[in-house]
Amino acid sequence: MTEVSLLITLIGFLLGMELQKRFPHPLVNPTLISILGVALYLGLTHVPYAQYRLHTEALQFLLGPAVVALAVPLYQQRDLLKAHLMSILLGFLTGGLTVLLVSFWLGKLLDLPPEAHLSLSTMSSTSPISLAVAQKLGFSGSLSAMVSIWTGILGALLLPPWLTRLGVRSPLLRGLTLGTLSHGIGTARMVQEGAVSTAASSLGMGLNGALTALLMPLVWHWLR
């Protein structure tokens, strides 16, 4: 069963990548297609998610190196990023802090249960960080990881066309927005727009992950 779970996951993602090449539409997202394939597999076989997660631990381990690999475009575009460093930091702090605080207060306003509230508050950080923050605060983290993944998928689908309609053409700004709001999945979407967008998105993802990991436990204890 371990081999089947791994195979289904890999086939789903590879199929998604192939379909994306043939049909370059925002809805044709490899992560989304893989999730749908895995959900269908679990539904048909009645394999518990906990068991599936155990079977695919090897893939989960690779998530860390995959995130670290996003430092490559950062290094390649380091001179350009340094030249616009103050603008990047100002834009990130404005957007990152706004998302963090607005999502926290929205959860408080809606009187969500604690774990759902935390999941909403950390939705724009990459799933390993949202998972770690949730576990640090005493929750399982599964809901936080799921909300984070779907935030990434929806951001990758919706943000690029919205930015285009708003007249945002700058690769730096587009990349920083996607990375800050939609973490790794948004960064993968920015690969289609070029090296500068990818580097800016990687930077936004890293900065927002650090911001969430540092501030959310403090905000949670002080204001919850």
C-alpha positions as CSV (number, residue, x, y, z in Angstrom):
1,M,0.0,0.0,0.0
2,T,2.9,2.3,0.7
3,E,4.1,2.0,-2.9
4,V,0.6,2.6,-4.3
5,S,0.2,5.8,-2.2
6,L,3.5,7.1,-3.4
7,L,2.8,6.2,-7.0
8,I,-0.7,7.8,-7.0
9,T,0.8,11.0,-5.6
10,L,3.7,11.2,-8.1
11,I,1.5,10.3,-11.1
12,G,-1.0,13.0,-10.1
13,F,1.6,15.7,-9.9
14,L,3.4,14.6,-13.1
15,L,0.0,14.4,-14.9
16,G,-0.7,17.9,-13.7
17,M,2.6,19.2,-15.0
18,E,2.0,17.6,-18.4
19,L,-1.5,19.1,-18.6
20,Q,-0.2,22.5,-17.6
21,K,2.3,22.4,-20.5
22,R,-0.5,21.5,-23.0
23,F,-3.2,23.7,-21.5
24,P,-1.5,26.8,-19.8
25,H,-4.6,27.9,-17.9
26,P,-4.5,29.0,-14.2
27,L,-7.0,26.2,-13.3
28,V,-4.6,23.6,-14.7
29,N,-2.4,23.6,-11.6
30,P,-0.2,20.5,-10.8
31,T,-0.8,20.8,-7.1
32,L,-4.5,21.1,-7.4
33,I,-4.7,18.1,-9.9
34,S,-2.5,16.0,-7.6
35,I,-4.7,16.8,-4.6
36,L,-7.9,15.9,-6.5
37,G,-6.2,12.6,-7.6
38,V,-5.2,11.7,-4.1
39,A,-8.6,12.6,-2.7
40,L,-10.2,10.4,-5.3
41,Y,-7.8,7.6,-4.4
42,L,-8.4,7.9,-0.6
43,G,-12.2,8.0,-1.2
44,L,-12.2,4.9,-3.4
45,T,-9.9,2.8,-1.3
46,H,-11.0,4.1,2.1
47,V,-7.4,4.5,3.2
48,P,-7.3,6.7,6.3
49,Y,-5.4,10.0,5.8
50,A,-3.1,9.3,8.7
51,Q,-2.1,6.0,7.0
52,Y,-1.6,7.8,3.7
53,R,0.5,10.5,5.4
54,L,2.7,7.7,6.9
55,H,3.1,6.1,3.5
56,T,4.3,9.3,1.9
57,E,6.7,10.5,4.5
58,A,9.6,10.3,2.0
59,L,7.8,13.0,-0.2
60,Q,7.1,15.1,2.8
61,F,10.8,15.1,3.7
62,L,11.6,16.4,0.3
63,L,9.4,19.5,0.9
64,G,12.2,21.0,3.0
65,P,14.9,20.8,0.4
66,A,12.5,21.9,-2.3
67,V,11.8,25.1,-0.3
68,V,15.5,25.7,0.2
69,A,16.1,25.3,-3.5
70,L,14.1,28.4,-4.1
71,A,17.2,30.3,-2.8
72,V,18.8,29.6,-6.2
73,P,16.8,32.3,-8.1
74,L,17.4,34.6,-5.2
75,Y,21.1,34.2,-5.7
76,Q,20.9,34.6,-9.4
77,Q,19.0,37.9,-9.1
78,R,20.7,39.2,-6.0
79,D,22.0,42.4,-7.6
80,L,18.6,43.4,-8.8
81,L,17.0,42.6,-5.5
82,K,19.7,44.6,-3.6
83,A,19.1,47.6,-5.9
84,H,15.4,47.7,-4.9
85,L,15.8,46.4,-1.3
86,M,14.1,49.3,0.5
87,S,11.1,49.2,-1.8
88,I,10.8,45.5,-1.4
89,L,11.0,45.6,2.4
90,L,8.5,48.4,2.6
91,G,6.1,46.6,0.3
92,F,6.5,43.3,2.1
93,L,6.1,44.8,5.6
94,T,2.9,46.7,4.5
95,G,1.4,43.6,2.8
96,G,2.7,40.9,5.3
97,L,1.7,42.7,8.4
98,T,-1.7,43.6,7.0
99,V,-2.5,40.0,6.0
100,L,-1.3,38.7,9.3
101,L,-3.2,41.1,11.5
102,V,-6.4,41.3,9.4
103,S,-6.7,37.5,9.2
104,F,-6.1,37.3,13.0
105,W,-8.8,39.9,13.8
106,L,-11.2,38.3,11.2
107,G,-11.0,35.0,13.0
108,K,-11.5,36.8,16.3
109,L,-14.5,38.7,14.9
110,L,-16.1,35.5,13.6
111,D,-15.4,33.8,17.0
112,L,-13.8,30.8,15.3
113,P,-12.7,27.8,17.3
114,P,-9.0,28.1,18.4
115,E,-7.5,25.8,15.8
116,A,-9.6,27.2,12.9
117,H,-8.7,30.7,14.1
118,L,-5.0,29.9,14.0
119,S,-5.3,28.3,10.6
120,L,-6.9,31.4,9.2
121,S,-4.2,33.6,10.8
122,T,-1.3,31.6,9.3
123,M,-2.9,30.8,5.9
124,S,-0.4,32.9,3.9
125,S,2.7,31.2,5.3
126,T,4.0,28.0,3.6
127,S,2.5,24.8,5.0
128,P,5.6,23.6,7.0
129,I,5.7,26.9,8.9
130,S,2.0,27.0,9.5
131,L,2.2,23.4,10.7
132,A,5.1,24.1,13.0
133,V,3.5,27.2,14.5
134,A,0.3,25.2,15.2
135,Q,2.1,22.4,16.8
136,K,4.1,24.9,18.9
137,L,0.8,26.3,20.2
138,G,-0.5,22.9,21.0
139,F,-2.6,22.0,18.0
140,S,-2.3,19.1,15.5
141,G,-1.5,21.4,12.6
142,S,-3.3,19.4,10.0
143,L,-6.0,22.1,9.5
144,S,-3.4,24.8,9.3
145,A,-1.4,22.9,6.7
146,M,-4.6,22.3,4.6
147,V,-5.7,25.9,4.8
148,S,-2.2,27.1,3.8
149,I,-2.2,24.8,0.8
150,W,-5.6,26.0,-0.4
151,T,-4.6,29.6,0.1
152,G,-1.6,29.0,-2.1
153,I,-3.7,27.3,-4.8
154,L,-6.4,30.0,-4.8
155,G,-3.7,32.7,-4.8
156,A,-1.9,31.2,-7.7
157,L,-5.2,30.9,-9.6
158,L,-6.7,34.3,-8.9
159,L,-3.9,36.8,-8.1
160,P,-2.1,37.0,-11.5
161,P,-5.2,37.9,-13.5
162,W,-6.3,40.4,-10.8
163,L,-2.9,42.0,-10.8
164,T,-3.0,42.2,-14.6
165,R,-6.4,43.9,-14.5
166,L,-5.1,46.4,-11.9
167,G,-2.3,47.3,-14.3
168,V,0.5,45.8,-12.2
169,R,3.1,44.8,-14.7
170,S,6.3,45.0,-12.6
171,P,7.9,41.5,-12.3
172,L,9.2,42.5,-8.9
173,L,5.9,43.6,-7.6
174,R,4.0,40.6,-9.0
175,G,6.5,38.2,-7.6
176,L,6.6,39.8,-4.2
177,T,2.8,39.8,-4.0
178,L,2.4,36.1,-5.0
179,G,5.2,35.0,-2.6
180,T,3.9,36.9,0.3
181,L,0.3,35.8,-0.1
182,S,0.6,32.4,-1.7
183,H,4.0,31.1,-0.6
184,G,5.5,28.2,-2.5
185,I,2.5,27.5,-4.8
186,G,2.4,31.1,-5.8
187,T,6.2,31.0,-6.4
188,A,5.8,28.0,-8.6
189,R,3.2,30.0,-10.6
190,M,5.7,32.9,-10.9
191,V,8.2,30.6,-12.6
192,Q,6.0,30.9,-15.7
193,E,6.6,34.7,-15.7
194,G,10.3,34.7,-15.5
195,A,13.4,34.7,-13.3
196,V,12.8,38.1,-11.7
197,S,9.3,37.3,-10.7
198,T,10.4,33.9,-9.3
199,A,13.2,35.5,-7.3
200,A,10.9,38.2,-5.8
201,S,8.3,35.6,-5.0
202,S,10.9,33.4,-3.2
203,L,12.0,36.4,-1.2
204,G,8.4,37.3,-0.3
205,M,7.7,33.7,0.7
206,G,10.7,33.5,2.9
207,L,10.1,36.9,4.6
208,N,6.5,36.2,5.3
209,G,7.3,32.7,6.7
210,A,9.8,34.3,9.1
211,L,7.3,37.0,10.0
212,T,4.6,34.5,10.8
213,A,6.9,32.2,12.7
214,L,8.2,35.1,14.9
215,L,5.0,37.1,15.4
216,M,2.1,34.7,15.4
217,P,2.9,33.0,18.7
218,L,3.4,36.4,20.4
219,V,0.1,37.8,18.9
220,W,-1.7,34.6,19.8
221,H,-0.6,34.7,23.5
222,W,-1.1,38.5,23.9
223,L,-4.4,39.0,22.0
224,R,-6.2,35.7,21.9
